[in-house]
Amino acid sequence: MRQPQTTATRVAEPSPRISGQVANRLRTGDRTGHEWYRFVLSFPPHLVRDCLEKFAIVAGQRVLDPFCGTGTTLVECKKAGLASVGLEANPMAHFASTVKTTWDKQGGELLTSARRIADAASRELEAQGYGDDSYGPLFDGAKSCAGRAKAPLQSLDDQQTSLLLGSSISPLPLHKTLVLLGEINRSAPPRLASYCHLALARALVESVGNLHFGPEVGVGAPKADVGVVREWFNRLADIARDLDELRPRRDISCRVLRADARNVAHELPPESIDAVITSPPYPNEKDYTRTTRLESVILGFIKNKAELREFKRTLVRSNTRNVYRDDNDHGWVELHPEIQRLAARIEQRRIELNKTSGFERMYARVTRLYFGGMARHLAGLRSVLRPGARLAYVVGDQASYLRVLIKTGEILARIAESLGYRVTGIDLFRTRLATATRAQLREEVLLLQWPGAGKSLGQARERRSQILRLTRNAPQTSECCFSLPAQVQPQTTFSVCR
Ligand SMILES: C[S@@+](CC[C@H](N)C(=O)[O-])C[C@H]1O[C@@H](n2cnc3c(N)ncnc32)[C@H](O)[C@@H]1O
């Protein structure tokens, strides 16, 4: 692939300082507020701070994260005294971001309730013949239960169980979790219950369940027993401690909407946003619904397959597990030759390698749908941006589809440019080792500016005629790019993957 003809600059190869995990790590001084529940490999708070500084964002302005996940941008903005708004389609991540940006409760009050709940749950488990390692000085349930008859274990219903990754939680830890959850639901004051639920979500992912992240979610060795009450209580104590530190910033505005970022123009008022700092999905087969499945099911965010499908449909298509017959985002990049060539290359490679599974057949289609969905998002976003707004999209190059390199940042830069944005840079954030190819893949910060509707229309027109000239003259070789009008029609239908 040729270098893009954008105004962007790609920087030189990374120094060891920013290779691998280092750039992404949560710094010790940054833990407050962020650790309550966090996606593995979320971008780090210091990256958000760097962008805020670069964009010179000041109090009175508003920052948007349209793919806010577990809320790194939002928490960091609120800590800096800056108003923000987040969109997130995943109900568990939306819940986490909402709780992580609600700082109006007292830590002491939360701890008092948590102790009461922990005591009651420990007593109940003890009465049932199950000890739960001491979470504090009061109980040593494991010892006091020795030799006692055991009550039947509680479990999830069949629909819920069928949603879980097999063996992602062992029977006894699940029972203890459900007993604790029952106690939270019975006796946590309503104003504090969400912190209790979030602490349980974190405990489930980090230590109660059998999950491991690397970075994909997998199931590791089963844990026969875990001190669930203790694990939960310790995480709640972290939240309580942080709340006292964060309380002075409690009135800084932050809204988190459960919404599809491709419909952003319907969600936010016109010209209300001064900066965007975000990390959207990449076309890499990562399924965020699996990453959050255990806690989503146990906490009741997803109750059955229909609900799961409904929420998957609101996600940008970035993996072959959520592609649907009537998906039509590809229409947004139909006339974008670079994306068409990329998809054709992936399909060609599949045929050469004789890969015939349903998933492999979807690789080319999901690539088109991904970039189309991002184009739709960027197109809608224009109306909510103030003229001069600055944007940072953290995205990674990928080689997940039969090792065909997808330069995500460069392609998004071209799409953005065709929609009237100015591309002001593509900075290297870090590199990652691709497991399949052992090559270092770039993770970049795509920097954009929205010049305002008047200015960008002129630019877009100019760009369109340039593109038309290019496509007429050399359709196969030019690296041109242009957007479709908003009223683009969906193409034919496709077979459904799942
Ligand atoms: C890379 S993660 C963001 C991580 C985030 N920076 C954090 O701090 O946790 C991408 C997020 O985009 C969400 N997402 C995917 N498609 C979406 C859509 N159409 N609208 C809103 N959110 C979406 C996913 O659920 C996921 O949480």
The ligand as an SDF file (V2000), in Angstrom:
LIG
                    3D

 27 29  0  0  0  0  0  0  0  0999 V2000
  -11.7790    0.0030   22.5510 C   0  0  0  0  0  0  0  0  0  0  0  0
  -13.2310    0.0070   23.5260 S   0  0  0  0  0  0  0  0  0  0  0  0
  -13.1350    1.5400   24.3570 C   0  0  0  0  0  0  0  0  0  0  0  0
  -12.3530    1.4390   25.6300 C   0  0  0  0  0  0  0  0  0  0  0  0
  -12.3840    2.7290   26.4010 C   0  0  0  0  0  0  0  0  0  0  0  0
  -11.4370    3.6850   25.8840 N   0  0  0  0  0  0  0  0  0  0  0  0
  -12.1800    2.5090   27.8790 C   0  0  0  0  0  0  0  0  0  0  0  0
  -11.6410    3.3770   28.5350 O   0  0  0  0  0  0  0  0  0  0  0  0
  -12.5890    1.4660   28.4020 O   0  0  0  0  0  0  0  0  0  0  0  0
  -14.4680    0.2840   22.3200 C   0  0  0  0  0  0  0  0  0  0  0  0
  -15.8690    0.3890   22.9010 C   0  0  0  0  0  0  0  0  0  0  0  0
  -16.7530    0.7660   21.8580 O   0  0  0  0  0  0  0  0  0  0  0  0
  -18.0120    0.1850   22.1350 C   0  0  0  0  0  0  0  0  0  0  0  0
  -18.8040    0.2480   20.9010 N   0  0  0  0  0  0  0  0  0  0  0  0
  -18.7070   -0.5170   19.7960 C   0  0  0  0  0  0  0  0  0  0  0  0
  -19.5840   -0.1220   18.8720 N   0  0  0  0  0  0  0  0  0  0  0  0
  -20.2650    0.9310   19.3960 C   0  0  0  0  0  0  0  0  0  0  0  0
  -21.2710    1.7860   18.9000 C   0  0  0  0  0  0  0  0  0  0  0  0
  -21.7950    1.6340   17.6710 N   0  0  0  0  0  0  0  0  0  0  0  0
  -21.7110    2.7780   19.6960 N   0  0  0  0  0  0  0  0  0  0  0  0
  -21.2100    2.9490   20.9300 C   0  0  0  0  0  0  0  0  0  0  0  0
  -20.2530    2.1590   21.4560 N   0  0  0  0  0  0  0  0  0  0  0  0
  -19.7790    1.1610   20.6940 C   0  0  0  0  0  0  0  0  0  0  0  0
  -17.6500   -1.1940   22.6310 C   0  0  0  0  0  0  0  0  0  0  0  0
  -18.7230   -1.7520   23.3680 O   0  0  0  0  0  0  0  0  0  0  0  0
  -16.4300   -0.8930   23.4820 C   0  0  0  0  0  0  0  0  0  0  0  0
  -16.8160   -0.6610   24.8060 O   0  0  0  0  0  0  0  0  0  0  0  0
  1  2  1  0
  2  3  1  0
  2 10  1  0
  3  4  1  0
  4  5  1  0
  5  6  1  0
  5  7  1  0
  7  8  2  0
  7  9  1  0
 10 11  1  0
 11 12  1  0
 11 26  1  0
 12 13  1  0
 13 14  1  0
 13 24  1  0
 14 15  1  0
 14 23  1  0
 15 16  2  0
 16 17  1  0
 17 18  1  0
 17 23  2  0
 18 19  1  0
 18 20  2  0
 20 21  1  0
 21 22  2  0
 22 23  1  0
 24 25  1  0
 24 26  1  0
 26 27  1  0
M  CHG  2   2   1   9  -1
M  END
$$$$
